[in-house]
Amino acid sequence: MISFLSEFENYFGPLRLLSKITVRTIGAVVTATLIGFIIGPWLIAKLRKLKFGQHYDDDRTGDLAQRFDKKNTPTMGGLLIFFSVFVSTFLWAVPNVWVIVSLFVYTALTAVGFRDDYLKVVKKNRAGISSREKMFWQTLVTVIALGALLWHPMSAVKIRELWVPFIKYPVLAVMPVSALFVLMFLWVVGFSNAINLTDGLDGLAIGCTITVALVYGIMAYVADNVNLVSYLLIGHVPGTGELTVVCGALVGAGMAFLWYNSYPAELFMGDTGSLALGGLIGMIAFMVQQPLTLVIVGGVFVWEAVSVLIQVGWFKYTRRRFGIGQRFFLMAPVHHHFQKQGWPETKVVLRFWVISLMCALAGLGTLKLR
């Protein structure tokens, strides 16, 4: 919205800077951060008053929370991230199909996550919404988002190209719609669950999300820049530069949330945050033609999800083979494995942040190594 002021540069020269994506991205980062800091204390107080607190009545996690009583720490902190991102994007991004679809996915999945958290903390339903209902809403969101991208002339052709890291041309110039839907759905659902699994220690999930958002902000900017695309031999996707603003807003909101989520956490994001953030990041990865690169950039999230699959698979296999189920890790997701080995929570988080940063740099390296 603010970008329209650049049309008045004849009256005040510096207004022309508002047409620059880089300037507006910085504005989005600052705005989202400030919004998060402003509404953070109010939101925490409100959630505490409503007793929307996380409940650690599960024996599997109770011993890991003994260093700090997290029982009544407010959840649904994803609302702080959502409002910061949404308002900041509305103010600084030029609306186009990429921005609108990304905000739609983020808003819709935030609503689904909020309903899940509400049932858990208010209705005391530990299961939240059923897996079938959650899958239904995620499927519907993916169908609507993909339909909009296939319908709009700006995105209809580009969204069907499949690019793979280290290859300088699209592996598939025109993906079948069915295959595109399946991949997009798996990414939305997969990374939603992966971030949810990672969100088990104070600051862990949001810290890794910030590094992923930084990388995809850069990728979105590059994909819209003809000169950089020509130099790096990647796909040109006009208009995705505005997703840089969205990613910038996510970085700013993430930093504000981390202020309250760092150890000892005053606020948890809950499914309100993790479900929506995973869907948003997964969708942006497709829109900038870097979906498979997300496996590298979001390596920590992938590692966490895979550790759960290994744990469950190994337990079932050993129980079927030997009659007694055995665990591959001391506890899954894998961050709890290291806690069981005696690592302090803060050390686990900081080391996982380092790994996330390394994954981010490796992901950026794929842009050049083709």
C-alpha positions as CSV (number, residue, x, y, z in Angstrom):
1,M,0.0,0.0,0.0
2,I,2.8,2.4,0.9
3,S,4.4,1.8,-2.5
4,F,1.9,4.0,-4.2
5,L,3.5,7.0,-2.6
6,S,6.4,6.5,-5.1
7,E,4.1,8.0,-7.7
8,F,4.5,11.4,-6.0
9,E,8.3,11.5,-6.4
10,N,8.0,14.6,-8.5
11,Y,6.8,16.4,-5.4
12,F,9.3,14.8,-3.0
13,G,12.2,13.0,-4.6
14,P,13.0,10.5,-1.9
15,L,9.6,8.9,-2.3
16,R,11.0,7.1,-5.4
17,L,12.8,4.8,-3.0
18,L,9.4,3.2,-2.1
19,S,9.4,1.6,-5.6
20,K,12.5,-0.4,-4.6
21,I,11.9,-3.9,-3.3
22,T,14.9,-3.7,-1.1
23,V,13.7,-0.6,0.7
24,R,10.2,-1.9,1.2
25,T,11.6,-5.2,2.5
26,I,13.6,-3.3,5.1
27,G,10.4,-1.4,5.9
28,A,8.5,-4.7,6.3
29,V,11.2,-6.1,8.6
30,V,11.2,-3.1,10.9
31,T,7.4,-2.8,10.9
32,A,6.8,-6.4,11.7
33,T,9.3,-6.3,14.5
34,L,7.8,-3.2,16.0
35,I,4.3,-4.6,15.8
36,G,5.4,-7.8,17.5
37,F,7.1,-5.9,20.3
38,I,4.0,-3.7,20.7
39,I,1.4,-6.4,20.8
40,G,3.6,-9.1,22.5
41,P,3.1,-8.0,26.2
42,W,-0.7,-7.4,25.6
43,L,-1.1,-10.8,24.0
44,I,0.8,-12.7,26.7
45,A,-1.3,-11.0,29.4
46,K,-4.5,-11.7,27.6
47,L,-3.7,-15.4,27.0
48,R,-2.7,-15.8,30.6
49,K,-5.9,-14.1,31.8
50,L,-7.9,-16.5,29.6
51,K,-5.7,-19.4,30.8
52,F,-4.7,-20.4,27.3
53,G,-1.6,-22.2,28.6
54,Q,0.4,-25.1,27.4
55,H,-0.3,-28.3,29.4
56,Y,2.5,-30.7,30.0
57,D,0.6,-33.6,31.5
58,D,2.2,-36.2,29.2
59,D,4.8,-38.4,30.9
60,R,6.9,-38.5,27.8
61,T,7.8,-34.8,28.1
62,G,7.3,-34.0,31.8
63,D,10.9,-34.8,32.8
64,L,12.3,-32.6,30.1
65,A,10.5,-29.5,31.5
66,Q,11.8,-29.8,35.0
67,R,14.4,-27.0,34.6
68,F,11.6,-24.5,34.0
69,D,7.9,-24.8,34.7
70,K,6.3,-24.5,31.3
71,K,2.9,-25.8,32.3
72,N,1.1,-22.5,32.3
73,T,3.1,-20.7,29.6
74,P,0.6,-19.2,27.1
75,T,0.3,-20.8,23.7
76,M,-1.3,-19.5,20.5
77,G,1.7,-17.2,20.1
78,G,1.4,-17.8,16.4
79,L,-1.2,-15.0,16.5
80,L,1.6,-12.5,17.2
81,I,3.6,-13.7,14.2
82,F,0.4,-13.7,12.0
83,F,-0.7,-10.1,12.8
84,S,2.8,-8.8,12.4
85,V,3.4,-10.5,9.0
86,F,-0.1,-9.7,7.7
87,V,-0.1,-6.0,8.6
88,S,3.5,-5.4,7.5
89,T,2.9,-7.2,4.2
90,F,-0.3,-5.2,3.6
91,L,1.6,-2.0,4.2
92,W,4.8,-2.6,2.2
93,A,4.1,-5.2,-0.6
94,V,2.6,-4.5,-4.0
95,P,-0.3,-6.9,-4.2
96,N,-0.1,-9.5,-7.0
97,V,-1.1,-13.1,-7.4
98,W,2.0,-14.4,-5.5
99,V,1.5,-12.2,-2.5
100,I,-2.3,-12.8,-2.3
101,V,-2.0,-16.6,-2.5
102,S,0.8,-16.6,0.1
103,L,-1.3,-14.5,2.5
104,F,-4.4,-16.7,1.8
105,V,-2.5,-19.9,2.6
106,Y,-1.0,-18.3,5.8
107,T,-4.4,-16.9,7.0
108,A,-6.3,-20.1,6.3
109,L,-3.8,-22.4,8.0
110,T,-3.5,-20.0,11.0
111,A,-7.3,-20.4,11.4
112,V,-7.0,-24.2,11.3
113,G,-4.1,-24.1,13.8
114,F,-6.0,-21.7,16.1
115,R,-9.0,-24.1,16.1
116,D,-6.7,-27.0,17.0
117,D,-5.1,-25.0,19.8
118,Y,-8.4,-23.8,21.1
119,L,-9.8,-27.4,21.4
120,K,-6.6,-28.4,23.2
121,V,-6.3,-25.6,25.7
122,V,-9.9,-24.5,26.2
123,K,-11.9,-27.6,25.6
124,K,-9.2,-29.8,27.2
125,N,-9.3,-32.1,24.1
126,R,-5.7,-33.3,24.0
127,A,-6.2,-34.6,20.4
128,G,-7.4,-31.2,19.1
129,I,-9.0,-31.4,15.7
130,S,-9.0,-34.9,14.1
131,S,-6.3,-35.8,11.6
132,R,-9.1,-36.3,9.0
133,E,-10.4,-32.8,9.6
134,K,-7.0,-31.2,9.5
135,M,-6.2,-33.1,6.3
136,F,-9.4,-31.9,4.8
137,W,-8.7,-28.2,5.5
138,Q,-5.1,-28.5,4.3
139,T,-6.3,-30.2,1.1
140,L,-8.9,-27.5,0.5
141,V,-6.3,-24.7,1.1
142,T,-3.9,-26.3,-1.4
143,V,-6.6,-26.8,-4.0
144,I,-7.7,-23.1,-3.8
145,A,-4.1,-21.8,-3.8
146,L,-3.2,-24.0,-6.8
147,G,-6.4,-23.1,-8.6
148,A,-5.6,-19.4,-8.3
149,L,-2.0,-19.8,-9.5
150,L,-3.1,-21.9,-12.5
151,W,-5.9,-19.4,-13.3
152,H,-3.9,-16.2,-13.2
153,P,-1.8,-15.4,-16.3
154,M,1.1,-14.2,-14.3
155,S,1.6,-17.5,-12.6
156,A,-0.2,-20.1,-14.8
157,V,2.9,-21.1,-16.8
158,K,5.6,-20.6,-14.2
159,I,4.0,-22.6,-11.4
160,R,4.0,-25.8,-13.6
161,E,7.8,-25.7,-14.2
162,L,9.8,-28.1,-12.0
163,W,13.3,-27.0,-11.1
164,V,15.8,-29.2,-9.3
165,P,18.9,-28.0,-7.5
166,F,22.2,-28.2,-9.4
167,I,20.4,-28.3,-12.8
168,K,20.3,-25.2,-15.0
169,Y,17.1,-26.0,-16.8
170,P,13.6,-27.1,-15.7
171,V,13.4,-30.9,-15.4
172,L,9.7,-30.6,-16.4
173,A,8.6,-27.6,-18.4
174,V,5.0,-28.4,-17.9
175,M,4.1,-30.6,-14.9
176,P,0.8,-32.5,-14.9
177,V,-1.6,-30.6,-12.6
178,S,-2.2,-33.8,-10.6
179,A,1.5,-34.3,-9.9
180,L,1.9,-30.6,-9.1
181,F,-1.0,-30.8,-6.6
182,V,0.4,-33.9,-4.9
183,L,3.9,-32.3,-4.5
184,M,2.5,-29.0,-3.3
185,F,0.2,-30.8,-0.8
186,L,3.1,-32.9,0.5
187,W,5.2,-29.8,1.0
188,V,2.4,-27.9,2.8
189,V,1.5,-30.8,5.0
190,G,5.0,-32.1,5.5
191,F,6.7,-28.8,6.5
192,S,3.7,-27.9,8.7
193,N,4.2,-31.1,10.6
194,A,8.0,-30.7,10.6
195,I,7.9,-27.3,12.2
196,N,5.3,-28.5,14.6
197,L,7.7,-31.3,15.7
198,T,10.6,-28.9,15.9
199,D,8.7,-26.6,18.2
200,G,9.6,-28.5,21.3
201,L,12.3,-26.3,22.9
202,D,12.2,-22.6,23.6
203,G,13.2,-20.6,20.5
204,L,14.2,-23.7,18.4
205,A,11.5,-23.6,15.7
206,I,11.3,-19.9,15.2
207,G,15.0,-19.5,15.1
208,C,15.3,-22.0,12.3
209,T,12.3,-20.4,10.6
210,I,14.0,-17.1,10.5
211,T,17.0,-18.5,8.6
212,V,14.7,-20.3,6.1
213,A,12.7,-17.1,5.6
214,L,16.0,-15.1,4.9
215,V,17.1,-17.6,2.3
216,Y,13.7,-17.7,0.5
217,G,13.5,-13.9,0.6
218,I,16.8,-13.8,-1.3
219,M,15.6,-16.5,-3.7
220,A,12.4,-14.6,-4.4
221,Y,14.3,-11.4,-5.2
222,V,16.7,-13.3,-7.5
223,A,13.9,-15.1,-9.3
224,D,12.4,-11.7,-10.2
225,N,15.6,-10.1,-11.3
226,V,16.4,-10.7,-15.0
227,N,20.2,-10.0,-14.7
228,L,20.6,-12.3,-11.7
229,V,18.5,-15.0,-13.3
230,S,20.7,-14.9,-16.4
231,Y,23.9,-15.0,-14.4
232,L,22.8,-17.9,-12.1
233,L,21.0,-19.9,-14.8
234,I,17.8,-20.3,-12.8
235,G,14.1,-19.7,-13.7
236,H,12.8,-16.2,-14.2
237,V,9.5,-15.7,-12.3
238,P,8.2,-12.1,-12.8
239,G,6.5,-10.6,-9.7
240,T,8.0,-12.9,-7.1
241,G,10.2,-10.1,-5.9
242,E,7.2,-9.0,-3.8
243,L,7.6,-12.3,-1.9
244,T,10.8,-10.8,-0.6
245,V,8.7,-8.3,1.3
246,V,6.6,-11.2,2.7
247,C,9.7,-13.1,3.8
248,G,11.1,-9.9,5.3
249,A,7.9,-9.4,7.3
250,L,8.3,-13.0,8.5
251,V,11.9,-12.4,9.6
252,G,10.8,-9.3,11.5
253,A,7.9,-11.0,13.1
254,G,10.1,-14.0,13.9
255,M,12.6,-11.8,15.7
256,A,9.9,-10.2,17.8
257,F,8.4,-13.6,18.7
258,L,11.8,-15.0,19.5
259,W,12.2,-12.2,22.1
260,Y,9.3,-13.7,24.0
261,N,9.9,-17.3,23.0
262,S,13.6,-17.5,24.0
263,Y,14.5,-19.5,27.1
264,P,12.7,-19.4,29.5
265,A,9.8,-18.9,27.1
266,E,7.0,-16.5,28.0
267,L,4.9,-17.6,24.9
268,F,4.7,-20.6,22.7
269,M,3.6,-20.4,19.0
270,G,1.4,-23.5,19.2
271,D,-0.3,-25.1,16.1
272,T,-1.5,-21.6,15.4
273,G,2.0,-20.7,14.4
274,S,3.7,-24.0,13.3
275,L,0.9,-25.2,11.0
276,A,0.7,-21.9,9.2
277,L,4.4,-21.2,9.0
278,G,5.1,-24.6,7.5
279,G,2.4,-24.1,4.9
280,L,3.5,-20.6,4.0
281,I,7.1,-21.6,3.6
282,G,6.2,-24.6,1.6
283,M,4.0,-22.6,-0.8
284,I,6.6,-19.8,-1.2
285,A,9.2,-22.5,-2.1
286,F,7.0,-23.6,-5.0
287,M,6.2,-20.1,-6.2
288,V,9.9,-19.2,-6.5
289,Q,10.6,-22.5,-8.3
290,Q,12.8,-23.8,-5.4
291,P,10.6,-26.5,-3.8
292,L,13.3,-29.2,-3.6
293,T,15.9,-26.7,-2.3
294,L,13.7,-26.4,0.8
295,V,14.8,-29.9,1.8
296,I,18.3,-28.5,2.1
297,V,17.5,-25.0,3.5
298,G,15.0,-26.5,6.0
299,G,17.4,-29.3,6.9
300,V,16.7,-29.1,10.6
301,F,13.0,-29.4,10.0
302,V,13.6,-32.4,7.8
303,W,15.9,-34.0,10.3
304,E,13.4,-33.6,13.1
305,A,10.6,-35.1,11.0
306,V,12.8,-38.0,9.7
307,S,13.9,-38.8,13.3
308,V,10.2,-39.4,14.3
309,L,9.7,-41.6,11.2
310,I,12.8,-43.6,12.1
311,Q,11.8,-43.9,15.7
312,V,8.3,-45.2,14.9
313,G,9.4,-47.4,12.1
314,W,12.3,-49.0,14.1
315,F,10.0,-49.6,17.1
316,K,7.4,-51.3,15.0
317,Y,10.0,-53.4,13.1
318,T,11.7,-54.6,16.3
319,R,8.4,-55.4,18.0
320,R,7.3,-57.4,15.0
321,R,10.7,-59.1,14.6
322,F,11.8,-59.7,18.2
323,G,8.5,-59.2,20.2
324,I,9.9,-56.2,22.1
325,G,9.9,-52.7,20.6
326,Q,13.2,-50.9,20.7
327,R,13.9,-47.2,20.2
328,F,16.5,-46.0,17.7
329,F,16.8,-42.6,19.5
330,L,16.6,-42.1,23.3
331,M,13.6,-39.9,22.4
332,A,12.1,-38.4,19.3
333,P,12.1,-35.8,17.8
334,V,15.8,-35.8,17.8
335,H,16.3,-32.6,19.9
336,H,14.9,-34.6,22.9
337,H,17.5,-37.3,22.2
338,F,20.2,-34.8,22.9
339,Q,18.4,-33.6,26.0
340,K,18.3,-37.2,27.3
341,Q,22.0,-37.3,26.7
342,G,22.4,-34.4,29.2
343,W,22.7,-31.4,26.9
344,P,21.1,-28.3,28.4
345,E,18.1,-27.0,26.5
346,T,19.9,-23.8,25.5
347,K,22.9,-25.7,24.1
348,V,20.6,-27.9,22.0
349,V,18.8,-24.8,20.6
350,L,22.0,-22.9,19.8
351,R,23.6,-25.8,18.1
352,F,20.5,-26.5,16.0
353,W,20.5,-22.8,15.0
354,V,24.1,-23.2,13.8
355,I,23.1,-26.3,11.8
356,S,20.1,-24.3,10.4
357,L,22.5,-21.5,9.3
358,M,24.8,-24.0,7.6
359,C,21.8,-25.5,5.8
360,A,20.7,-22.1,4.7
361,L,24.2,-21.3,3.3
362,A,24.2,-24.7,1.5
363,G,20.8,-23.9,0.0
364,L,22.0,-20.5,-1.3
365,G,25.0,-22.3,-2.8
366,T,22.8,-24.4,-5.0
367,L,21.9,-21.2,-6.9
368,K,25.4,-21.0,-8.3
369,L,26.3,-24.7,-8.5
370,R,24.6,-25.7,-11.7
